[in-house]
Amino acid sequence: MVAAALTACGPGSGSDGRLELTVATFNEFGYEELFREYEAAHPGTRIVHRKTGQAPPHHQALFTKLAAGSGAADVEAVEEGFLSQVMAKSGKFHDLEQIGPGDVRPDRWLKWKSDAVTTRDGALIGYGTDIGPLAMCYRADLFASAGLPTDPEGVRSLFATWDSYFAAGDRYVAAVGEPWFDSAAQVFNPMHNQAATGYFDRDDQLAIETNGDRAIWEQVTGAVARGQSAKLVAWSKEWQDGFKRSAFATKTCPSWMLGVIEGNAGAEHAGKWAVTAAFPGGGGNWGGSYLTVPKQSAHPEEAAALAAWLTAPEQQIKAFVAKGTFPSQTAALTSPELLTRTSAYFGGEKVGLLFAEQASKVASAQYKGPQDGEIQDNVVAPALQAVEQGKSAEEGWRQAVDGAKKAAK
C-alpha cells in the first residue's frame, strides 16, 4: 500500500509532506472521480493529473522525456496505436510484475490485452485500461430509404464479410446516390488490424508489400471509385459535421465510437443510429490504452499500486459509466452493471452486453513493429485520402509503399 505520509519533503512530495504522484493521460479516461476516491482512501497521497487533449502530443512529449532521461510522470498512459514505439523502448519502463502488487497477475485482463504489453523476455510493462472491440454502427432510417434491412438482427448478414459489406454499399449508393461510409482510412485501418501482424513482421522487417494489405487496398479503393466514400478526413471539422449532415450511412464502430457519434450527430438523430453485434471478418479491436511506470519515477512501487488500483475491475466499471471506456478486465466483462448497460441514443440497445460479446471474438493482439503507428497515421491514411481526391489507386499504393519504406529506415 502507498505510505500514508512522508516524514520529510523530498522528490515527489508536496509542501505539506504528502506523497505526490503524477499521472499523465490524454482524451478521456474517466479517472477524475477515481483520483479523489484514491486520495480519500490514502490521505498521505496527492495525485497530480497531467491531461493532454489528444493522444499524439501526449506521446510525443513522453518520447521526448524518455530520451532526455527526465520529466516523465510517475504513471504514463500509453495508447494502443503508440504501443509498438513504447515496446521498442521497454527498457525505460518498470516490469510491473516485479514492482506491482503481488496479487495483480496478467490474467486480470483478456489474454490478448496483456500479451500485447509483455516483452519477449516476459516483462509486463503496462496494466490494461480500456479496449475498443469492434461492431458496426449504421443509420437505420437511411437503410430504410434504400430498401435495406433496418433492425440489428436483420442487418447482420450485410456485415458478415467485407465482400458483403461492400456489396451492400453498392446497393445503397445505387438506391439513394449517397456515400456508404465516412472515409477510406476508417475502413482500411480495421481491415488491416484484423491480420496477425501489422506493417512489420515479427522480426521487425517492413511487410506492407507481403502482408495482404495490397488486396485490402484494392477492395477499399474500389469502393471509393464506386462512390461509397464520403471522403471525409477523420476528426476534422468536416468529418464531425458529417454525422449531423447524414453524410454517410455506416461507421466502423469500436465501443468508444458510440460517444463520438452521439456527440457529433446531436440529439436530433437520437434513435436513428443503431449498432449491431457484427463486424466483417468476425471481429477486431481498435484502440484502448495501458498505464505504465517509467523508470524515471521516484516512487515506482507507489505508482504501480495506483496504476493497479485504477485498472482493477471495480474502478474500470466506474470509468466506463463515467466516460464509456470499455473495460479489458475479465471480471469486469461479466459484471451485471456492464452487461445491463443500455444506450437510449442507440434505441435502447444493451451496449455493454453487445461489446462484451464482440470483445470475446478477438483471438489475439496484432503484432506491430516500431513505426507501425506512424505508418498508419502519417503514410497510409494520407495515401488513401489522395486516392479519394483523384489520385489513381495504383499511384496511391506506390505513395503508401514508398512512404512506409522511408518511415521504416
C-alpha positions in Angstrom: 0.0 0.0 0.0 1.1 3.6 -0.5 2.6 5.1 2.6 0.1 7.4 4.5 2.7 10.2 4.8 6.3 11.1 4.3 8.4 12.3 7.2 10.2 14.9 5.2 9.8 16.7 1.9 11.8 15.2 -0.9 11.4 14.2 -4.6 7.8 13.6 -5.3 6.5 15.2 -2.1 4.5 18.3 -1.7 4.9 21.2 0.7 2.5 19.6 3.1 4.6 16.4 3.2 2.2 14.3 1.2 3.5 11.8 -1.3 2.9 13.4 -4.8 2.2 11.0 -7.7 1.9 12.4 -11.2 -0.4 10.7 -13.7 -0.3 11.7 -17.4 -3.3 10.8 -19.6 -5.0 12.1 -22.8 -8.5 12.3 -24.1 -11.0 10.9 -21.5 -10.1 8.0 -19.2 -12.9 8.7 -16.7 -10.4 9.0 -13.8 -11.3 12.3 -12.2 -13.6 10.9 -9.6 -11.4 7.9 -9.1 -8.4 10.1 -8.2 -10.5 11.8 -5.5 -11.6 8.4 -4.2 -8.0 7.1 -4.1 -6.8 10.2 -2.2 -9.6 9.9 0.3 -8.5 6.3 1.0 -4.8 7.3 1.1 -4.7 10.6 2.9 -0.9 10.7 2.7 -1.1 10.8 -1.2 -1.8 13.6 -3.6 -2.4 12.8 -7.3 -1.4 15.5 -9.8 -3.1 14.9 -13.2 -1.4 16.0 -16.4 -4.1 15.7 -19.1 -3.5 16.2 -22.8 -6.3 16.7 -25.2 -5.2 14.2 -27.9 -3.0 11.1 -28.0 -0.3 12.3 -30.5 1.0 15.3 -28.5 0.9 13.2 -25.3 3.1 10.5 -26.8 5.4 12.9 -28.5 6.0 14.6 -25.1 6.5 11.2 -23.5 9.1 10.1 -26.0 11.0 13.4 -25.6 11.1 12.9 -21.9 12.3 9.3 -22.2 15.1 10.4 -24.5 16.0 13.3 -22.1 16.0 11.0 -19.1 13.7 13.2 -17.0 10.3 14.8 -16.9 8.1 11.7 -17.3 5.1 11.3 -15.0 5.1 8.5 -12.3 2.3 6.9 -14.3 2.2 7.4 -18.0 -0.8 6.3 -20.2 0.0 4.7 -23.5 -2.5 4.3 -26.3 -2.6 1.1 -28.4 -1.6 2.9 -31.6 1.7 4.0 -30.0 2.4 0.8 -28.1 4.9 -0.5 -30.7 7.1 2.5 -30.1 6.8 2.1 -26.4 7.7 -1.6 -26.6 10.8 -0.7 -28.6 11.8 1.4 -25.5 10.6 -1.2 -23.0 13.9 -0.9 -21.0 12.8 2.5 -19.9 9.7 1.2 -18.1 9.4 -1.0 -15.0 8.3 -4.6 -15.1 5.1 -4.4 -13.2 5.2 -8.0 -12.2 8.4 -7.1 -10.3 7.3 -3.9 -8.6 3.4 -4.1 -8.7 1.1 -5.6 -6.1 1.7 -9.4 -5.9 -2.0 -10.2 -6.4 -2.2 -8.4 -9.8 -1.4 -11.0 -12.5 -1.7 -10.8 -16.3 -4.9 -13.0 -16.1 -6.7 -10.0 -14.7 -7.1 -9.0 -18.3 -8.1 -10.6 -21.6 -5.1 -12.6 -22.7 -4.5 -10.7 -25.9 -4.6 -7.4 -23.9 -1.8 -8.4 -21.5 0.1 -10.3 -24.2 0.4 -7.1 -26.3 2.3 -5.3 -23.5 4.5 -8.2 -22.5 8.1 -8.1 -23.8 9.9 -11.0 -25.5 11.7 -11.7 -22.2 8.5 -11.8 -20.3 8.3 -8.4 -18.7 4.8 -6.8 -18.2 5.3 -3.1 -18.7 1.7 -1.9 -18.6 -1.6 -2.5 -16.9 -4.5 -2.5 -19.4 -7.2 0.1 -19.1 -9.8 0.1 -21.9 -10.3 -1.7 -25.2 -12.1 -1.0 -28.4 -14.0 -4.1 -29.5 -15.4 -3.5 -33.0 -19.1 -3.6 -34.1 -20.9 -1.8 -36.9 -23.0 1.3 -36.4 -25.5 2.4 -39.1 -28.3 4.8 -39.7 -31.5 2.7 -39.6 -33.5 5.5 -41.3 -31.1 5.8 -44.2 -31.1 2.0 -44.6 -34.9 2.1 -44.8 -34.8 4.7 -47.6 -32.5 2.3 -49.6 -34.7 -0.7 -49.0 -32.2 -2.4 -46.8 -33.0 -4.2 -43.5 -33.1 -1.9 -40.5 -33.2 -3.9 -37.3 -29.9 -5.1 -35.7 -30.6 -8.8 -36.3 -31.7 -8.2 -39.9 -28.6 -6.2 -40.9 -26.1 -8.7 -39.5 -25.8 -10.6 -42.9 -24.8 -7.3 -44.6 -21.8 -7.1 -42.2 -20.9 -10.8 -42.3 -17.8 -10.3 -44.5 -16.1 -7.4 -46.2 -17.4 -8.7 -49.5 -21.0 -8.5 -48.2 -20.3 -5.1 -46.7 -19.1 -3.5 -49.9 -21.9 -5.3 -51.9 -24.4 -3.7 -49.6 -22.7 -0.4 -50.1 -23.2 -0.8 -53.9 -26.9 -1.4 -53.3 -27.1 1.7 -51.1 -25.3 4.0 -53.5 -27.4 2.7 -56.4 -30.6 3.3 -54.4 -30.0 6.8 -52.9 -26.9 8.1 -54.6 -25.2 8.9 -51.3 -22.0 7.6 -49.7 -21.9 4.4 -47.6 -19.0 5.1 -45.3 -17.2 8.1 -44.0 -13.6 7.7 -45.2 -11.4 5.1 -46.8 -8.9 5.2 -43.9 -11.6 4.5 -41.4 -12.4 1.3 -43.2 -8.9 0.3 -44.3 -7.5 0.5 -40.7 -9.8 -2.0 -39.0 -9.4 -4.4 -42.0 -5.6 -4.2 -41.7 -5.8 -4.6 -38.0 -7.5 -8.0 -38.3 -4.3 -9.6 -39.6 -1.9 -11.3 -37.2 0.9 -8.8 -37.9 0.8 -5.2 -38.9 3.1 -3.3 -41.2 6.1 -5.3 -39.9 6.7 -9.0 -39.5 7.8 -10.4 -36.1 11.4 -9.8 -37.0 10.5 -6.1 -37.4 11.1 -6.2 -41.1 8.7 -4.0 -43.2 6.0 -6.2 -44.7 3.5 -3.8 -46.3 4.1 -5.4 -49.7 3.7 -9.0 -48.5 1.2 -8.9 -45.6 -2.0 -8.8 -47.6 -2.5 -5.1 -47.5 -2.5 -4.8 -51.3 -5.7 -6.9 -51.5 -7.3 -4.7 -48.8 -6.2 -1.6 -50.7 -7.9 -2.8 -53.8 -11.1 -3.5 -52.0 -11.3 -0.2 -50.3 -10.1 2.0 -53.2 -12.5 0.1 -55.5 -15.4 1.0 -53.2 -14.1 4.6 -53.3 -14.2 4.6 -57.1 -17.8 3.3 -56.9 -19.0 6.3 -54.8 -19.1 4.6 -51.4 -16.8 7.1 -49.5 -17.9 10.4 -48.2 -14.2 11.4 -48.5 -14.0 12.9 -45.0 -10.8 13.2 -43.0 -11.4 11.6 -39.6 -11.5 14.0 -36.7 -11.7 17.0 -39.0 -14.5 19.6 -38.6 -16.0 18.3 -41.9 -16.0 14.8 -40.5 -17.7 15.8 -37.3 -20.3 17.8 -39.2 -20.8 14.8 -41.5 -22.6 12.9 -38.7 -25.1 15.8 -38.4 -25.5 16.2 -42.1 -26.2 12.4 -42.6 -23.2 12.3 -45.0 -22.8 8.5 -44.7 -24.8 5.5 -43.6 -22.4 3.2 -41.8 -19.5 3.6 -39.4 -16.8 1.1 -38.3 -17.6 1.2 -34.6 -15.3 0.4 -31.7 -17.0 0.8 -28.4 -15.7 4.3 -27.8 -17.2 5.5 -31.1 -20.7 5.5 -29.6 -19.9 8.6 -27.6 -18.3 10.2 -30.7 -21.4 9.6 -32.8 -23.8 10.9 -30.2 -21.7 14.0 -29.6 -21.3 14.8 -33.2 -24.7 13.8 -34.6 -26.6 15.5 -31.8 -30.0 15.0 -30.2 -31.9 15.3 -33.4 -30.5 12.0 -34.6 -31.3 10.0 -31.4 -32.8 6.7 -32.3 -31.7 7.0 -35.9 -28.3 5.5 -35.3 -28.2 1.8 -34.4 -25.4 -0.7 -33.5 -25.3 -4.4 -34.2 -23.1 -7.2 -32.8 -21.5 -7.9 -36.1 -18.3 -6.9 -37.8 -17.0 -8.1 -41.2 -14.4 -10.8 -40.9 -15.6 -11.8 -37.4 -14.2 -9.1 -35.0 -11.4 -7.0 -34.0 -10.1 -4.3 -31.7 -9.4 -0.6 -32.4 -8.0 1.4 -29.6 -7.5 1.1 -25.9 -4.7 2.0 -23.5 -2.3 1.0 -20.8 -0.8 2.5 -17.6 2.9 2.3 -17.4 5.5 3.3 -14.8 8.7 4.8 -16.3 11.9 4.1 -14.6 12.2 7.9 -14.1 9.6 7.7 -11.3 11.0 8.5 -7.9 8.2 6.3 -6.3 7.8 3.3 -8.7 6.1 0.9 -6.2 3.6 3.5 -5.1 3.0 4.5 -8.7 2.4 0.8 -9.6 0.0 0.4 -6.7 -2.0 3.4 -8.0 -2.0 2.0 -11.6 -3.1 -1.4 -10.3 -6.0 0.2 -8.4 -7.1 2.3 -11.3 -7.1 -0.8 -13.6 -9.0 -3.1 -11.1 -12.3 -4.3 -12.5 -14.3 -2.2 -10.0 -12.6 1.0 -11.0 -12.8 0.2 -14.7 -16.6 -0.2 -14.4 -16.8 3.2 -12.8 -14.7 4.7 -15.6 -17.0 3.0 -18.2 -20.0 4.6 -16.5 -18.3 8.0 -16.4 -16.8 8.1 -19.9 -17.8 5.0 -21.8 -14.2 3.5 -21.8 -14.9 -0.2 -22.3 -13.0 -2.4 -19.7 -10.4 -5.0 -20.6 -10.6 -7.0 -17.3 -12.1 -10.4 -17.4 -14.1 -9.9 -14.2 -15.4 -6.6 -15.4 -16.7 -8.2 -18.6 -19.1 -10.4 -16.7 -20.3 -7.6 -14.3 -24.1 -7.1 -14.3 -23.5 -3.4 -14.2 -21.7 -3.6 -17.6 -23.9 -6.3 -19.2 -27.2 -4.4 -18.4 -26.0 -1.1 -19.6 -28.2 0.3 -22.3 -28.0 3.3 -24.7 -31.1 5.3 -25.2 -29.5 7.1 -28.1 -28.9 3.8 -29.9 -32.5 2.7 -29.5 -32.1 1.1 -26.0 -29.5 -1.4 -27.2 -27.7 -3.3 -24.5 -24.4 -1.9 -25.5 -22.5 -3.4 -22.6 -23.5 -6.9 -23.5 -23.0 -6.3 -27.2 -19.4 -5.1 -26.9 -18.6 -7.8 -24.3 -19.6 -10.3 -26.9 -17.5 -8.6 -29.5 -14.5 -8.5 -27.2 -14.7 -12.3 -26.8 -14.3 -12.6 -30.6 -10.8 -11.1 -30.6 -8.4 -14.1 -30.5 -5.1 -12.2 -30.3 -3.4 -8.8 -30.4 -1.9 -7.8 -33.7 1.9 -7.7 -33.6 3.1 -4.2 -34.5 6.6 -3.1 -35.3 8.3 0.1 -34.0 7.0 2.5 -36.7 3.6 0.9 -37.1 1.5 3.7 -35.8 3.5 6.3 -37.7 2.9 4.4 -41.0 -0.8 4.1 -40.3 -1.4 7.7 -39.4 1.2 9.6 -41.4 1.7 7.4 -44.5 -1.3 5.1 -45.3 -4.1 7.4 -44.3 -2.8 10.4 -46.4 -2.3 8.0 -49.4 -5.9 6.8 -49.1 -7.0 10.5 -48.9 -5.0 11.2 -52.1 -7.0 8.5 -53.9 -10.2 9.9 -52.6 -9.1 13.3 -54.0 -8.4 11.9 -57.5 -5.1 10.0 -57.5 -5.3 6.6 -59.0 -5.4 3.5 -56.8 -2.0 2.4 -58.2 -0.4 5.8 -57.6 -1.8 5.9 -54.1 -0.4 2.4 -53.4 3.1 3.5 -54.6 2.8 6.6 -52.3 2.0 4.3 -49.3 4.8 1.8 -50.0 7.4 4.5 -50.6 6.3 6.4 -47.5 6.4 3.2 -45.4 9.9 2.5 -46.6 11.1 5.9 -45.6 9.4 5.7 -42.2 11.0 2.3 -41.6 14.6 3.4 -42.1 
